[in-house]
């Protein structure tokens, strides 16, 4: 008996020890939201973002070209429909000098899974044109009190357009960032995500970021290892992010797929630091199938098809923004203090659950529901709704009597959604 007890205790210790050295991965995504939500050339374009977020399910979502706090809350609602643990940083208006151009309608922000990250602080870094936004995150691990691991996330949107003058403006912005980075520890784990608007690695702004010989406190690397002259160069098709469109009428640029403007870069130490490091080969341009025929084409065309990203995904990206998102993964050797559980919300009401004649529903694309059923308070099925791959349902219920009803699905088990018809 004693031997059995000792063996059980020994195995328990082994498992506990292994648990302390578990590996956790984090999925990051950066996306230029194209003047969201004020750009309204595409009706209900939030549906496209819902599909993208539901498919990739980032743990950290970093954005630029966010117009206002209403837009920030709209994006947060989309993320919380997938994972209720999502939170966002405080929305802050641009504070940098706007004498060059009125940039106060284009803001940066982050959204994060609060079971995996704690937002320690956020700081505005001013420049000559637009703010950089610095968010200090701490990994929510069991070692957080004794050995905290921080990630300094910086989101930016550099000056757009070609030409020497615009290159110089981008360079001056990055110089402002470099000066700020001098205030951080040289051992900081820094993620820089943004729309850089650079056409080649030789631009002064990009060289300033990667120049190890310039005595920079923080030197950045391209985790994709695809540094070069990107503009109109099919060699770099796999990392191109703009433009998703060739036709006008959608808002944004229409030049077709020929530029690498969007990046997630990391500080050099994040290639090797076991506490928080880049996962090899995880850098992807989401929606880019690396199809040679896609050059200068619309991302939703058959020329851009491939096995990684379906037509539905590419069409959603095309309709939402003129940029593609950039993604990568980070890993830590720490153990999260609170594991993520499956708390996916399958359906939710748009507006109140007090219904007159029409019920409006929003569906989580991950649930892939085909049918919804409505039961009365006696459990009798009174209506069946065909979803037909839609994310938004608008159903007339004027034929049903006033009373309490429940929405569920025969394809997925979840707590029925209760609503009341009041007519």
C-alpha positions in Angstrom: 0.0 0.0 0.0 2.8 2.4 0.9 4.5 1.7 -2.4 1.3 2.5 -4.3 0.8 5.8 -2.4 4.4 6.7 -3.0 4.0 6.0 -6.7 0.9 8.1 -6.9 2.6 11.0 -5.1 5.6 10.7 -7.4 3.5 10.8 -10.5 1.5 13.7 -9.2 4.7 15.6 -8.6 6.0 14.9 -12.1 2.7 16.1 -13.6 2.8 19.2 -11.5 6.4 19.9 -12.5 5.6 19.5 -16.1 2.6 21.8 -15.7 4.9 24.5 -14.5 6.9 24.2 -17.7 3.9 24.2 -20.1 4.1 26.1 -23.3 1.4 28.6 -24.2 0.9 30.3 -27.5 -0.7 33.7 -28.3 -2.2 34.6 -31.6 -1.7 38.2 -32.7 -3.4 40.1 -35.5 -2.9 43.6 -36.8 -5.5 45.2 -39.2 -6.0 48.5 -40.9 -9.8 49.0 -40.4 -10.2 51.5 -43.2 -11.9 54.4 -41.5 -14.2 52.3 -39.3 -17.0 52.9 -38.9 -17.4 56.2 -40.8 -16.5 54.6 -44.2 -19.9 53.4 -45.3 -19.6 52.6 -49.0 -20.1 49.0 -48.2 -23.4 48.5 -46.2 -23.1 46.5 -43.0 -19.4 45.8 -43.6 -18.9 44.8 -39.9 -20.2 41.4 -41.1 -16.9 40.9 -43.0 -14.9 41.7 -39.8 -17.1 39.2 -37.8 -16.2 36.4 -40.2 -12.4 37.3 -40.1 -12.3 37.5 -36.3 -14.4 34.4 -35.9 -12.1 32.4 -38.2 -8.7 33.5 -36.8 -9.7 34.1 -33.2 -6.8 36.4 -32.1 -5.8 36.7 -28.5 -4.5 40.2 -29.2 -6.1 42.3 -31.9 -4.3 45.6 -32.9 -5.8 48.1 -35.2 -5.4 51.5 -36.9 -7.9 53.7 -38.8 -10.4 53.4 -36.0 -12.6 56.6 -36.1 -14.4 56.8 -32.8 -15.4 55.2 -29.5 -18.6 53.8 -31.0 -16.4 51.9 -33.5 -14.2 50.6 -30.7 -17.2 49.3 -28.9 -18.6 47.7 -32.1 -15.3 45.8 -32.6 -15.3 44.8 -29.0 -18.8 43.4 -29.3 -17.8 41.3 -32.3 -14.9 39.9 -30.3 -16.9 39.2 -27.2 -19.5 37.3 -29.3 -16.6 34.9 -29.9 -14.9 35.2 -26.6 -16.6 37.0 -23.7 -13.2 37.5 -22.0 -12.2 40.2 -24.4 -11.5 43.7 -23.2 -10.1 46.8 -24.9 -7.7 49.6 -23.9 -9.1 53.1 -23.4 -9.9 54.8 -26.7 -7.9 58.0 -27.1 -8.0 60.6 -29.8 -4.9 61.5 -31.8 -2.9 64.3 -30.0 0.0 64.8 -32.4 0.4 68.0 -34.5 -2.2 68.1 -37.2 -0.9 71.1 -39.2 0.2 68.8 -42.0 -3.3 67.2 -42.2 -6.3 66.6 -40.0 -5.6 63.2 -38.6 -7.9 63.3 -35.6 -10.3 60.7 -37.1 -7.7 57.9 -37.4 -6.8 56.3 -34.1 -5.0 53.1 -33.0 -6.2 50.6 -30.3 -5.8 47.1 -29.0 -8.3 44.5 -27.9 -7.1 41.5 -25.8 -8.2 38.3 -24.1 -8.2 39.3 -20.4 -7.6 35.6 -19.3 -4.2 35.8 -21.0 -3.1 39.4 -20.7 -3.3 42.2 -18.1 -3.1 45.8 -19.4 -0.7 47.4 -17.1 -0.6 50.9 -18.7 -1.0 52.8 -21.9 0.9 55.8 -23.2 0.6 58.2 -26.1 3.8 58.8 -28.1 3.5 62.0 -30.0 5.1 62.6 -33.4 5.0 65.2 -36.1 1.9 63.6 -37.7 0.1 60.8 -35.8 0.4 59.3 -32.4 2.1 56.0 -31.7 0.2 54.2 -28.9 2.1 52.1 -26.4 0.3 49.4 -24.4 2.2 47.5 -21.7 0.8 44.0 -21.3 1.7 41.5 -18.6 1.2 37.8 -19.3 -1.5 36.5 -16.9 0.5 33.6 -15.6 1.0 31.7 -12.3 4.5 33.2 -12.2 3.2 36.8 -12.6 4.0 37.9 -9.1 7.5 36.3 -8.8 8.6 36.5 -12.5 6.4 38.8 -14.5 6.7 38.8 -18.3 5.8 42.0 -20.0 5.1 42.8 -23.7 5.4 46.4 -24.9 2.9 46.6 -27.7 3.2 49.7 -30.0 0.6 50.4 -32.7 1.3 53.0 -35.4 0.1 54.4 -38.7 2.9 56.1 -40.6 2.4 58.8 -43.2 1.0 57.5 -46.5 1.9 58.1 -50.2 5.1 57.9 -52.2 7.7 60.6 -52.9 10.7 61.9 -51.0 8.7 64.3 -48.9 6.5 61.6 -47.6 9.5 59.3 -47.0 11.0 62.1 -44.9 7.8 62.5 -42.9 7.7 58.8 -42.1 11.4 59.0 -41.1 10.7 61.9 -38.7 7.8 59.9 -37.1 10.0 56.9 -36.5 12.7 59.2 -35.1 10.1 60.3 -32.5 9.5 56.7 -31.7 13.2 55.9 -31.4 13.6 58.7 -28.9 10.8 57.3 -26.8 12.2 53.8 -26.9 15.3 55.1 -25.2 13.1 55.3 -22.0 12.5 51.6 -22.0 14.9 48.9 -20.8 17.0 47.5 -23.6 15.8 44.0 -22.6 12.1 45.0 -23.2 10.0 42.6 -25.3 8.6 45.0 -27.9 6.0 44.3 -30.6 5.6 47.1 -33.2 2.5 46.7 -35.4 1.1 49.1 -37.9 0.5 50.3 -41.4 4.0 51.6 -42.2 3.2 52.7 -45.8 6.8 52.0 -46.8 7.6 50.9 -50.4 11.0 49.4 -49.8 13.4 48.4 -47.0 15.8 51.2 -48.1 13.4 53.9 -46.9 15.0 55.9 -44.0 12.0 55.1 -41.7 12.4 51.3 -42.1 16.2 51.5 -41.8 15.9 53.4 -38.6 13.8 50.6 -37.1 16.2 47.7 -38.1 19.6 49.5 -37.8 21.7 47.7 -35.2 24.7 50.0 -35.9 22.8 53.2 -35.0 23.0 52.6 -31.2 19.3 52.2 -31.0 18.1 51.1 -27.6 15.5 48.7 -29.3 16.4 47.1 -32.7 13.5 45.6 -34.6 13.5 42.5 -36.8 11.1 41.3 -39.5 9.9 37.9 -38.2 8.9 37.0 -41.7 12.5 37.5 -42.8 11.2 39.1 -46.1 13.1 42.4 -46.2 13.5 43.9 -49.6 12.0 46.2 -52.2 8.4 45.2 -52.0 6.6 47.7 -54.3 5.4 46.1 -57.6 7.8 43.1 -56.9 6.1 39.7 -57.2 9.0 38.1 -55.3 7.4 39.5 -52.2 3.8 38.5 -53.1 3.5 36.3 -50.0 3.8 39.3 -47.6 1.8 41.9 -49.7 -1.1 43.4 -47.9 -2.6 46.1 -50.2 -4.8 46.7 -52.1 -7.5 44.1 -51.8 -9.5 45.9 -54.5 -9.4 46.9 -58.2 -12.9 48.4 -58.5 -14.0 51.7 -57.1 -17.1 52.2 -55.0 -15.8 50.4 -51.9 -13.8 53.2 -50.3 -10.0 53.1 -49.9 -7.4 52.3 -52.5 -8.1 50.4 -55.7 -4.7 49.6 -57.1 -4.9 45.8 -56.8 -2.5 43.5 -54.9 1.0 45.0 -55.2 2.3 46.5 -51.9 3.6 45.4 -48.5 2.4 48.2 -46.1 1.3 46.3 -43.0 3.7 44.8 -40.5 4.2 43.1 -37.1 7.8 43.5 -36.1 9.4 42.4 -32.8 12.5 43.4 -30.9 15.5 41.2 -31.6 15.4 39.4 -28.2 11.9 38.0 -29.0 13.5 35.6 -31.5 15.2 33.7 -28.7 13.7 34.7 -25.4 12.0 31.5 -24.0 9.8 33.6 -21.7 8.1 35.3 -24.7 9.3 34.5 -28.3 8.2 34.5 -31.9 7.0 31.1 -33.1 9.0 30.2 -36.2 7.2 30.4 -39.5 4.0 31.7 -37.9 4.1 35.1 -39.7 1.2 35.2 -42.2 -0.7 37.7 -44.2 -4.2 36.6 -43.5 -6.2 36.2 -46.8 -3.0 36.0 -48.9 -2.8 32.6 -50.7 0.5 33.5 -52.3 -1.0 32.8 -55.7 1.3 34.3 -58.4 -1.8 35.1 -60.4 -3.0 37.4 -57.6 -0.6 40.2 -58.5 -2.5 43.5 -59.1 -5.8 41.6 -58.8 -8.7 41.9 -56.4 -8.3 39.6 -53.4 -11.7 38.0 -53.9 -11.1 37.0 -57.5 -10.4 33.5 -58.7 -6.8 34.6 -59.4 -6.2 34.8 -55.7 -7.6 31.4 -54.8 -5.7 28.8 -52.8 -6.0 26.2 -50.1 -5.4 28.5 -47.1 -8.1 31.1 -47.5 -11.5 30.4 -49.0 -13.6 32.7 -51.2 -15.8 33.5 -48.2 -12.8 34.7 -46.2 -11.3 36.7 -49.1 -14.7 38.2 -50.0 -15.1 39.3 -46.4 -11.7 40.9 -46.4 -12.4 42.6 -49.7 -15.6 44.1 -48.5 -14.3 45.3 -45.1 -11.0 47.0 -45.9 -8.5 47.8 -48.6 -5.8 46.1 -46.5 -5.2 42.5 -45.4 -4.5 41.7 -41.7 -1.0 40.5 -40.6 -0.8 37.7 -38.1 1.9 35.8 -36.0 2.1 33.7 -32.9 4.2 34.2 -29.7 4.9 31.5 -27.2 5.9 31.6 -23.5 7.3 28.9 -21.2 5.0 30.3 -18.4 1.7 28.7 -17.4 -1.4 30.8 -17.6 -3.1 31.4 -14.3 -6.5 31.0 -15.8 -7.1 28.6 -18.7 -9.5 29.6 -21.5 -12.6 27.6 -21.5 -15.0 27.2 -24.4 -17.5 30.0 -23.7 -18.5 30.7 -27.3 -21.7 32.6 -27.7 -23.6 31.0 -30.5 -26.3 33.6 -31.1 -27.3 37.0 -29.6 -30.0 39.6 -30.0 -29.4 42.7 -32.0 -31.2 45.2 -29.7 -33.6 44.1 -27.0 -35.1 40.6 -26.4 -38.6 42.3 -26.2 -39.9 41.7 -29.6 -42.9 43.4 -31.4 -43.0 41.7 -34.8 -39.4 41.2 -35.9 -36.6 39.4 -34.1 -33.0 40.4 -35.1 -30.2 38.0 -34.4 -26.4 37.9 -34.8 -24.8 34.5 -35.2 -21.2 33.4 -34.4 -19.7 32.2 -37.6 -17.7 29.5 -35.7 -20.9 27.7 -34.7 -21.8 27.1 -38.4 -25.5 26.8 -37.6 -27.8 25.8 -40.4 -31.1 25.9 -38.6 -32.7 27.7 -35.7 -35.9 26.6 -34.0 -38.3 28.7 -31.9 -40.2 26.9 -29.1 -43.0 28.3 -27.0 -43.1 28.0 -23.2 -44.6 24.5 -23.5 -41.6 23.3 -25.4 -43.5 23.1 -28.7 -41.7 24.1 -31.9 -43.6 26.9 -33.4 -41.2 28.1 -36.1 -38.1 26.9 -37.9 -35.6 29.3 -39.5 -33.1 28.4 -42.2 -29.8 30.2 -41.6 -28.3 29.8 -45.1 -24.8 30.7 -44.0 -26.0 34.2 -42.9 -24.5 35.9 -39.9 -27.5 38.2 -39.4 -31.1 37.0 -39.1 -34.2 39.2 -39.4 -37.3 37.2 -39.0 -41.0 38.4 -38.9 -42.8 36.8 -36.0 -46.1 38.6 -36.3 -48.0 35.3 -36.7 -47.0 34.2 -33.2 -49.1 35.1 -30.2 -47.7 37.3 -27.5 -45.7 35.4 -24.9 -42.4 33.9 -23.9 -40.3 32.0 -26.5 -36.9 30.3 -26.8 -34.5 30.1 -29.7 -32.2 27.1 -30.0 -30.6 24.9 -32.7 -30.8 21.1 -33.3 -27.1 21.2 -34.4 -25.4 22.6 -31.3 -26.1 22.5 -27.6 -26.3 25.9 -25.9 -28.6 27.6 -23.5 -31.7 28.6 -25.3 -32.1 32.3 -26.0 -35.2 33.6 -24.3 -37.3 36.4 -25.7 -40.8 37.9 -25.3 -43.2 38.8 -28.0 -45.2 41.9 -26.8 -47.6 42.7 -29.7 
